[in-house]
Amino acid sequence: MRPRHGRSAGTWGLALHLASSIEYQDAILPTSGFAGTSEHALDRAGGLYLTAPGI
């Protein structure tokens, strides 16, 4: 996982590493887009890695 900085100071995105293809793929943020605030990017990362698998 790596954060991506947008063109303005408040625009961020998130890319996930795909081990099968050794590439990064942009993740969709809770705002239903590829760019948002840093809080949106951290919310998505936390949702992907910190939630229980059964939820």
PQR file with spaces between the fields and no chain letter, atoms N, CA, C, O and H, PARSE charges and radii, in Angstrom:
ATOM       1  N    MET     1       0.851   -1.155    0.000 -0.4000 1.5000
ATOM       2  CA   MET     1       0.000    0.000    0.000 -0.0000 2.0000
ATOM       3  C    MET     1       0.907    1.231    0.000  0.5500 1.7000
ATOM       4  O    MET     1       1.915    1.286    0.704 -0.5500 1.4000
ATOM       5  N    ARG     2       0.514    2.218   -0.814 -0.4000 1.5000
ATOM       6  CA   ARG     2       1.270    3.469   -0.778 -0.0000 2.0000
ATOM       7  C    ARG     2       0.322    4.635   -1.034  0.5500 1.7000
ATOM       8  O    ARG     2      -0.574    4.554   -1.874 -0.5500 1.4000
ATOM       9  H    ARG     2      -0.305    2.174   -1.386  0.4000 1.0000
ATOM      10  N    PRO     3       0.536    5.713   -0.300 -0.5600 1.5000
ATOM      11  CA   PRO     3      -0.280    6.910   -0.536  0.2800 2.0000
ATOM      12  C    PRO     3       0.189    7.610   -1.808  0.5500 1.7000
ATOM      13  O    PRO     3       1.365    7.555   -2.166 -0.5500 1.4000
ATOM      14  N    ARG     4      -0.739    8.260   -2.474 -0.4000 1.5000
ATOM      15  CA   ARG     4      -0.408    9.039   -3.669 -0.0000 2.0000
ATOM      16  C    ARG     4      -0.869   10.464   -3.458  0.5500 1.7000
ATOM      17  O    ARG     4      -2.022   10.716   -3.108 -0.5500 1.4000
ATOM      18  H    ARG     4      -1.695    8.304   -2.184  0.4000 1.0000
ATOM      19  N    HIS     5       0.043   11.389   -3.677 -0.4000 1.5000
ATOM      20  CA   HIS     5      -0.264   12.807   -3.510 -0.0000 2.0000
ATOM      21  C    HIS     5      -0.858   13.341   -4.800  0.5500 1.7000
ATOM      22  O    HIS     5      -0.329   13.090   -5.883 -0.5500 1.4000
ATOM      23  H    HIS     5       0.979   11.184   -3.962  0.4000 1.0000
ATOM      24  N    GLY     6      -1.965   14.083   -4.690 -0.4000 1.5000
ATOM      25  CA   GLY     6      -2.595   14.677   -5.859 -0.0000 2.0000
ATOM      26  C    GLY     6      -1.952   15.998   -6.237  0.5500 1.7000
ATOM      27  O    GLY     6      -0.873   16.332   -5.747 -0.5500 1.4000
ATOM      28  H    GLY     6      -2.395   14.287   -3.810  0.4000 1.0000
ATOM      29  N    ARG     7      -2.594   16.730   -7.084 -0.4000 1.5000
ATOM      30  CA   ARG     7      -2.030   17.990   -7.567 -0.0000 2.0000
ATOM      31  C    ARG     7      -2.163   19.128   -6.568  0.5500 1.7000
ATOM      32  O    ARG     7      -1.440   20.119   -6.666 -0.5500 1.4000
ATOM      33  H    ARG     7      -3.471   16.459   -7.482  0.4000 1.0000
ATOM      34  N    SER     8      -3.071   19.005   -5.611 -0.4000 1.5000
ATOM      35  CA   SER     8      -3.194   20.044   -4.588 -0.0000 2.0000
ATOM      36  C    SER     8      -2.836   19.457   -3.232  0.5500 1.7000
ATOM      37  O    SER     8      -2.752   18.239   -3.076 -0.5500 1.4000
ATOM      38  H    SER     8      -3.659   18.200   -5.531  0.4000 1.0000
ATOM      39  N    ALA     9      -2.628   20.313   -2.270 -0.4000 1.5000
ATOM      40  CA   ALA     9      -2.179   19.861   -0.947 -0.0000 2.0000
ATOM      41  C    ALA     9      -3.190   18.980   -0.245  0.5500 1.7000
ATOM      42  O    ALA     9      -2.809   18.148    0.577 -0.5500 1.4000
ATOM      43  H    ALA     9      -2.696   21.303   -2.397  0.4000 1.0000
ATOM      44  N    GLY    10      -4.477   19.141   -0.548 -0.4000 1.5000
ATOM      45  CA   GLY    10      -5.498   18.362    0.138 -0.0000 2.0000
ATOM      46  C    GLY    10      -5.992   17.151   -0.614  0.5500 1.7000
ATOM      47  O    GLY    10      -6.954   16.516   -0.184 -0.5500 1.4000
ATOM      48  H    GLY    10      -4.787   19.817   -1.216  0.4000 1.0000
ATOM      49  N    THR    11      -5.357   16.807   -1.735 -0.4000 1.5000
ATOM      50  CA   THR    11      -5.815   15.684   -2.549 -0.0000 2.0000
ATOM      51  C    THR    11      -4.856   14.508   -2.422  0.5500 1.7000
ATOM      52  O    THR    11      -3.658   14.630   -2.680 -0.5500 1.4000
ATOM      53  H    THR    11      -4.575   17.324   -2.084  0.4000 1.0000
ATOM      54  N    TRP    12      -5.405   13.374   -2.022 -0.4000 1.5000
ATOM      55  CA   TRP    12      -4.614   12.162   -1.829 -0.0000 2.0000
ATOM      56  C    TRP    12      -5.347   10.986   -2.439  0.5500 1.7000
ATOM      57  O    TRP    12      -6.555   11.037   -2.671 -0.5500 1.4000
ATOM      58  H    TRP    12      -6.378   13.275   -1.813  0.4000 1.0000
ATOM      59  N    GLY    13      -4.606    9.937   -2.693 -0.4000 1.5000
ATOM      60  CA   GLY    13      -5.156    8.688   -3.167 -0.0000 2.0000
ATOM      61  C    GLY    13      -4.432    7.544   -2.487  0.5500 1.7000
ATOM      62  O    GLY    13      -3.567    7.762   -1.640 -0.5500 1.4000
ATOM      63  H    GLY    13      -3.624    9.895   -2.504  0.4000 1.0000
ATOM      64  N    LEU    14      -4.780    6.345   -2.853 -0.4000 1.5000
ATOM      65  CA   LEU    14      -4.193    5.170   -2.233 -0.0000 2.0000
ATOM      66  C    LEU    14      -3.998    4.120   -3.311  0.5500 1.7000
ATOM      67  O    LEU    14      -4.900    3.879   -4.113 -0.5500 1.4000
ATOM      68  H    LEU    14      -5.482    6.168   -3.542  0.4000 1.0000
ATOM      69  N    ALA    15      -2.836    3.497   -3.339 -0.4000 1.5000
ATOM      70  CA   ALA    15      -2.559    2.428   -4.289 -0.0000 2.0000
ATOM      71  C    ALA    15      -2.189    1.175   -3.512  0.5500 1.7000
ATOM      72  O    ALA    15      -1.437    1.235   -2.540 -0.5500 1.4000
ATOM      73  H    ALA    15      -2.103    3.693   -2.687  0.4000 1.0000
ATOM      74  N    LEU    16      -2.718    0.049   -3.942 -0.4000 1.5000
ATOM      75  CA   LEU    16      -2.455   -1.231   -3.303 -0.0000 2.0000
ATOM      76  C    LEU    16      -1.497   -2.045   -4.157  0.5500 1.7000
ATOM      77  O    LEU    16      -1.606   -2.050   -5.384 -0.5500 1.4000
ATOM      78  H    LEU    16      -3.329    0.000   -4.732  0.4000 1.0000
ATOM      79  N    HIS    17      -0.562   -2.732   -3.519 -0.4000 1.5000
ATOM      80  CA   HIS    17       0.412   -3.555   -4.230 -0.0000 2.0000
ATOM      81  C    HIS    17      -0.214   -4.900   -4.567  0.5500 1.7000
ATOM      82  O    HIS    17      -0.785   -5.562   -3.701 -0.5500 1.4000
ATOM      83  H    HIS    17      -0.473   -2.728   -2.523  0.4000 1.0000
ATOM      84  N    LEU    18      -0.105   -5.298   -5.825 -0.4000 1.5000
ATOM      85  CA   LEU    18      -0.585   -6.600   -6.268 -0.0000 2.0000
ATOM      86  C    LEU    18       0.621   -7.519   -6.427  0.5500 1.7000
ATOM      87  O    LEU    18       1.416   -7.352   -7.351 -0.5500 1.4000
ATOM      88  H    LEU    18       0.359   -4.760   -6.529  0.4000 1.0000
ATOM      89  N    ALA    19       0.753   -8.484   -5.528 -0.4000 1.5000
ATOM      90  CA   ALA    19       1.917   -9.362   -5.552 -0.0000 2.0000
ATOM      91  C    ALA    19       1.935  -10.239   -6.801  0.5500 1.7000
ATOM      92  O    ALA    19       3.006  -10.638   -7.260 -0.5500 1.4000
ATOM      93  H    ALA    19       0.107   -8.619   -4.777  0.4000 1.0000
ATOM      94  N    SER    20       0.777  -10.539   -7.346 -0.4000 1.5000
ATOM      95  CA   SER    20       0.717  -11.416   -8.511 -0.0000 2.0000
ATOM      96  C    SER    20       1.291  -10.767   -9.765  0.5500 1.7000
ATOM      97  O    SER    20       1.787  -11.467  -10.648 -0.5500 1.4000
ATOM      98  H    SER    20      -0.093  -10.215   -6.974  0.4000 1.0000
ATOM      99  N    SER    21       1.230   -9.451   -9.855 -0.4000 1.5000
ATOM     100  CA   SER    21       1.723   -8.784  -11.063 -0.0000 2.0000
ATOM     101  C    SER    21       2.824   -7.763  -10.766  0.5500 1.7000
ATOM     102  O    SER    21       3.303   -7.094  -11.682 -0.5500 1.4000
ATOM     103  H    SER    21       0.827   -8.883   -9.138  0.4000 1.0000
ATOM     104  N    ILE    22       3.226   -7.634   -9.516 -0.4000 1.5000
ATOM     105  CA   ILE    22       4.265   -6.704   -9.079 -0.0000 2.0000
ATOM     106  C    ILE    22       3.939   -5.276   -9.538  0.5500 1.7000
ATOM     107  O    ILE    22       4.821   -4.563  -10.018 -0.5500 1.4000
ATOM     108  H    ILE    22       2.837   -8.177   -8.771  0.4000 1.0000
ATOM     109  N    GLU    23       2.705   -4.868   -9.396 -0.4000 1.5000
ATOM     110  CA   GLU    23       2.263   -3.527   -9.763 -0.0000 2.0000
ATOM     111  C    GLU    23       1.429   -2.937   -8.634  0.5500 1.7000
ATOM     112  O    GLU    23       1.058   -3.632   -7.688 -0.5500 1.4000
ATOM     113  H    GLU    23       1.988   -5.446   -9.006  0.4000 1.0000
ATOM     114  N    TYR    24       1.146   -1.665   -8.748 -0.4000 1.5000
ATOM     115  CA   TYR    24       0.240   -0.992   -7.837 -0.0000 2.0000
ATOM     116  C    TYR    24      -1.047   -0.678   -8.583  0.5500 1.7000
ATOM     117  O    TYR    24      -1.020   -0.309   -9.757 -0.5500 1.4000
ATOM     118  H    TYR    24       1.447   -1.100   -9.517  0.4000 1.0000
ATOM     119  N    GLN    25      -2.177   -0.826   -7.893 -0.4000 1.5000
ATOM     120  CA   GLN    25      -3.475   -0.508   -8.479 -0.0000 2.0000
ATOM     121  C    GLN    25      -4.165    0.511   -7.584  0.5500 1.7000
ATOM     122  O    GLN    25      -4.200    0.351   -6.364 -0.5500 1.4000
ATOM     123  H    GLN    25      -2.199   -1.126   -6.940  0.4000 1.0000
ATOM     124  N    ASP    26      -4.716    1.562   -8.194 -0.4000 1.5000
ATOM     125  CA   ASP    26      -5.414    2.586   -7.426 -0.0000 2.0000
ATOM     126  C    ASP    26      -6.625    1.994   -6.713  0.5500 1.7000
ATOM     127  O    ASP    26      -7.353    1.177   -7.277 -0.5500 1.4000
ATOM     128  H    ASP    26      -4.688    1.692   -9.185  0.4000 1.0000
ATOM     129  N    ALA    27      -6.829    2.411   -5.475 -0.4000 1.5000
ATOM     130  CA   ALA    27      -7.979    1.956   -4.691 -0.0000 2.0000
ATOM     131  C    ALA    27      -9.061    3.036   -4.717  0.5500 1.7000
ATOM     132  O    ALA    27      -8.761    4.230   -4.741 -0.5500 1.4000
ATOM     133  H    ALA    27      -6.238    3.074   -5.017  0.4000 1.0000
ATOM     134  N    ILE    28     -10.306    2.604   -4.712 -0.4000 1.5000
ATOM     135  CA   ILE    28     -11.422    3.540   -4.657 -0.0000 2.0000
ATOM     136  C    ILE    28     -11.634    3.938   -3.203  0.5500 1.7000
ATOM     137  O    ILE    28     -11.744    3.087   -2.320 -0.5500 1.4000
ATOM     138  H    ILE    28     -10.549    1.634   -4.693  0.4000 1.0000
ATOM     139  N    LEU    29     -11.689    5.244   -2.972 -0.4000 1.5000
ATOM     140  CA   LEU    29     -11.852    5.771   -1.620 -0.0000 2.0000
ATOM     141  C    LEU    29     -13.328    5.804   -1.234  0.5500 1.7000
ATOM     142  O    LEU    29     -14.188    5.630   -2.097 -0.5500 1.4000
ATOM     143  H    LEU    29     -11.599    5.935   -3.689  0.4000 1.0000
ATOM     144  N    PRO    30     -13.641    6.022    0.047 -0.5600 1.5000
ATOM     145  CA   PRO    30     -15.033    6.081    0.486  0.2800 2.0000
ATOM     146  C    PRO    30     -15.853    7.170   -0.214  0.5500 1.7000
ATOM     147  O    PRO    30     -17.083    7.150   -0.154 -0.5500 1.4000
ATOM     148  N    THR    31     -15.190    8.107   -0.866 -0.4000 1.5000
ATOM     149  CA   THR    31     -15.892    9.173   -1.595 -0.0000 2.0000
ATOM     150  C    THR    31     -16.304    8.714   -2.988  0.5500 1.7000
ATOM     151  O    THR    31     -16.781    9.521   -3.785 -0.5500 1.4000
ATOM     152  H    THR    31     -14.191    8.123   -0.915  0.4000 1.0000
ATOM     153  N    SER    32     -16.127    7.429   -3.293 -0.4000 1.5000
ATOM     154  CA   SER    32     -16.454    6.827   -4.598 -0.0000 2.0000
ATOM     155  C    SER    32     -15.587    7.360   -5.723  0.5500 1.7000
ATOM     156  O    SER    32     -16.039    7.455   -6.864 -0.5500 1.4000
ATOM     157  H    SER    32     -15.739    6.773   -2.646  0.4000 1.0000
ATOM     158  N    GLY    33     -14.374    7.701   -5.419 -0.4000 1.5000
ATOM     159  CA   GLY    33     -13.432    8.167   -6.430 -0.0000 2.0000
ATOM     160  C    GLY    33     -12.025    7.739   -6.077  0.5500 1.7000
ATOM     161  O    GLY    33     -11.804    7.094   -5.053 -0.5500 1.4000
ATOM     162  H    GLY    33     -14.007    7.623   -4.492  0.4000 1.0000
ATOM     163  N    PHE    34     -11.075    8.095   -6.921 -0.4000 1.5000
ATOM     164  CA   PHE    34      -9.691    7.726   -6.691 -0.0000 2.0000
ATOM     165  C    PHE    34      -8.914    8.787   -5.936  0.5500 1.7000
ATOM     166  O    PHE    34      -7.761    8.559   -5.571 -0.5500 1.4000
ATOM     167  H    PHE    34     -11.255    8.620   -7.753  0.4000 1.0000
ATOM     168  N    ALA    35      -9.513    9.932   -5.695 -0.4000 1.5000
ATOM     169  CA   ALA    35      -8.825   11.011   -4.986 -0.0000 2.0000
ATOM     170  C    ALA    35      -9.741   11.597   -3.925  0.5500 1.7000
ATOM     171  O    ALA    35     -10.955   11.668   -4.111 -0.5500 1.4000
ATOM     172  H    ALA    35     -10.450   10.117   -5.991  0.4000 1.0000
ATOM     173  N    GLY    36      -9.158   12.010   -2.824 -0.4000 1.5000
ATOM     174  CA   GLY    36      -9.909   12.609   -1.728 -0.0000 2.0000
ATOM     175  C    GLY    36      -8.935   13.206   -0.730  0.5500 1.7000
ATOM     176  O    GLY    36      -7.775   13.460   -1.051 -0.5500 1.4000
ATOM     177  H    GLY    36      -8.172   11.952   -2.673  0.4000 1.0000
ATOM     178  N    THR    37      -9.409   13.425    0.461 -0.4000 1.5000
ATOM     179  CA   THR    37      -8.541   13.975    1.500 -0.0000 2.0000
ATOM     180  C    THR    37      -7.656   12.871    2.080  0.5500 1.7000
ATOM     181  O    THR    37      -7.882   11.683    1.846 -0.5500 1.4000
ATOM     182  H    THR    37     -10.352   13.218    0.722  0.4000 1.0000
ATOM     183  N    SER    38      -6.660   13.286    2.833 -0.4000 1.5000
ATOM     184  CA   SER    38      -5.790   12.292    3.478 -0.0000 2.0000
ATOM     185  C    SER    38      -6.585   11.427    4.450  0.5500 1.7000
ATOM     186  O    SER    38      -6.263   10.253    4.633 -0.5500 1.4000
ATOM     187  H    SER    38      -6.477   14.250    3.023  0.4000 1.0000
ATOM     188  N    GLU    39      -7.615   11.987    5.074 -0.4000 1.5000
ATOM     189  CA   GLU    39      -8.458   11.212    5.988 -0.0000 2.0000
ATOM     190  C    GLU    39      -9.198   10.101    5.247  0.5500 1.7000
ATOM     191  O    GLU    39      -9.339    8.999    5.777 -0.5500 1.4000
ATOM     192  H    GLU    39      -7.877   12.941    4.925  0.4000 1.0000
ATOM     193  N    HIS    40      -9.671   10.373    4.033 -0.4000 1.5000
ATOM     194  CA   HIS    40     -10.350    9.341    3.250 -0.0000 2.0000
ATOM     195  C    HIS    40      -9.399    8.205    2.896  0.5500 1.7000
ATOM     196  O    HIS    40      -9.771    7.033    2.958 -0.5500 1.4000
ATOM     197  H    HIS    40      -9.556   11.268    3.602  0.4000 1.0000
ATOM     198  N    ALA    41      -8.169    8.555    2.525 -0.4000 1.5000
ATOM     199  CA   ALA    41      -7.179    7.528    2.188 -0.0000 2.0000
ATOM     200  C    ALA    41      -6.845    6.673    3.409  0.5500 1.7000
ATOM     201  O    ALA    41      -6.730    5.452    3.292 -0.5500 1.4000
ATOM     202  H    ALA    41      -7.866    9.506    2.474  0.4000 1.0000
ATOM     203  N    LEU    42      -6.688    7.296    4.574 -0.4000 1.5000
ATOM     204  CA   LEU    42      -6.397    6.534    5.792 -0.0000 2.0000
ATOM     205  C    LEU    42      -7.584    5.696    6.233  0.5500 1.7000
ATOM     206  O    LEU    42      -7.401    4.595    6.753 -0.5500 1.4000
ATOM     207  H    LEU    42      -6.781    8.287    4.669  0.4000 1.0000
ATOM     208  N    ASP    43      -8.800    6.196    6.035 -0.4000 1.5000
ATOM     209  CA   ASP    43      -9.997    5.407    6.351 -0.0000 2.0000
ATOM     210  C    ASP    43     -10.054    4.146    5.502  0.5500 1.7000
ATOM     211  O    ASP    43     -10.384    3.075    6.011 -0.5500 1.4000
ATOM     212  H    ASP    43      -8.949    7.091    5.613  0.4000 1.0000
ATOM     213  N    ARG    44      -9.739    4.256    4.222 -0.4000 1.5000
ATOM     214  CA   ARG    44      -9.749    3.094    3.333 -0.0000 2.0000
ATOM     215  C    ARG    44      -8.675    2.101    3.744  0.5500 1.7000
ATOM     216  O    ARG    44      -8.931    0.898    3.787 -0.5500 1.4000
ATOM     217  H    ARG    44      -9.471    5.126    3.808  0.4000 1.0000
ATOM     218  N    ALA    45      -7.470    2.587    4.046 -0.4000 1.5000
ATOM     219  CA   ALA    45      -6.384    1.701    4.456 -0.0000 2.0000
ATOM     220  C    ALA    45      -6.741    0.982    5.751  0.5500 1.7000
ATOM     221  O    ALA    45      -6.502   -0.218    5.879 -0.5500 1.4000
ATOM     222  H    ALA    45      -7.262    3.564    4.011  0.4000 1.0000
ATOM     223  N    GLY    46      -7.309    1.702    6.706 -0.4000 1.5000
ATOM     224  CA   GLY    46      -7.724    1.077    7.959 -0.0000 2.0000
ATOM     225  C    GLY    46      -8.828    0.059    7.744  0.5500 1.7000
ATOM     226  O    GLY    46      -8.833   -0.996    8.378 -0.5500 1.4000
ATOM     227  H    GLY    46      -7.503    2.677    6.602  0.4000 1.0000
ATOM     228  N    GLY    47      -9.754    0.363    6.865 -0.4000 1.5000
ATOM     229  CA   GLY    47     -10.834   -0.574    6.566 -0.0000 2.0000
ATOM     230  C    GLY    47     -10.342   -1.843    5.902  0.5500 1.7000
ATOM     231  O    GLY    47     -10.908   -2.915    6.110 -0.5500 1.4000
ATOM     232  H    GLY    47      -9.750    1.221    6.351  0.4000 1.0000
ATOM     233  N    LEU    48      -9.291   -1.730    5.105 -0.4000 1.5000
ATOM     234  CA   LEU    48      -8.762   -2.907    4.416 -0.0000 2.0000
ATOM     235  C    LEU    48      -7.919   -3.787    5.326  0.5500 1.7000
ATOM     236  O    LEU    48      -7.965   -5.012    5.217 -0.5500 1.4000
ATOM     237  H    LEU    48      -8.831   -0.859    4.936  0.4000 1.0000
ATOM     238  N    TYR    49      -7.150   -3.178    6.222 -0.4000 1.5000
ATOM     239  CA   TYR    49      -6.181   -3.950    7.000 -0.0000 2.0000
ATOM     240  C    TYR    49      -6.533   -4.141    8.467  0.5500 1.7000
ATOM     241  O    TYR    49      -5.935   -4.990    9.129 -0.5500 1.4000
ATOM     242  H    TYR    49      -7.113   -2.183    6.311  0.4000 1.0000
ATOM     243  N    LEU    50      -7.477   -3.383    8.992 -0.4000 1.5000
ATOM     244  CA   LEU    50      -7.735   -3.469   10.428 -0.0000 2.0000
ATOM     245  C    LEU    50      -9.087   -4.064   10.792  0.5500 1.7000
ATOM     246  O    LEU    50      -9.389   -4.205   11.977 -0.5500 1.4000
ATOM     247  H    LEU    50      -7.962   -2.694    8.455  0.4000 1.0000
ATOM     248  N    THR    51      -9.901   -4.413    9.820 -0.4000 1.5000
ATOM     249  CA   THR    51     -11.200   -5.011   10.145 -0.0000 2.0000
ATOM     250  C    THR    51     -11.065   -6.525   10.201  0.5500 1.7000
ATOM     251  O    THR    51     -10.182   -7.114    9.578 -0.5500 1.4000
ATOM     252  H    THR    51      -9.656   -4.298    8.857  0.4000 1.0000
ATOM     253  N    ALA    52     -11.952   -7.133   10.956 -0.4000 1.5000
ATOM     254  CA   ALA    52     -11.957   -8.589   11.085 -0.0000 2.0000
ATOM     255  C    ALA    52     -12.447   -9.207    9.769  0.5500 1.7000
ATOM     256  O    ALA    52     -13.359   -8.658    9.151 -0.5500 1.4000
ATOM     257  H    ALA    52     -12.670   -6.655   11.463  0.4000 1.0000
ATOM     258  N    PRO    53     -11.876  -10.318    9.328 -0.5600 1.5000
ATOM     259  CA   PRO    53     -12.260  -10.945    8.065  0.2800 2.0000
ATOM     260  C    PRO    53     -13.730  -11.351    7.997  0.5500 1.7000
ATOM     261  O    PRO    53     -14.306  -11.386    6.910 -0.5500 1.4000
ATOM     262  N    GLY    54     -14.336  -11.653    9.115 -0.4000 1.5000
ATOM     263  CA   GLY    54     -15.729  -12.108    9.119 -0.0000 2.0000
ATOM     264  C    GLY    54     -16.743  -10.995    9.054  0.5500 1.7000
ATOM     265  O    GLY    54     -17.940  -11.262    8.945 -0.5500 1.4000
ATOM     266  H    GLY    54     -13.868  -11.625    9.999  0.4000 1.0000
ATOM     267  N    ILE    55     -16.295   -9.737    9.118 -0.4000 1.5000
ATOM     268  CA   ILE    55     -17.253   -8.613    9.128 -0.0000 2.0000
ATOM     269  C    ILE    55     -17.609   -8.228    7.714  0.5500 1.7000
ATOM     270  O    ILE    55     -18.399   -7.307    7.505 -0.5500 1.4000
ATOM     271  H    ILE    55     -15.323   -9.520    9.207  0.4000 1.0000
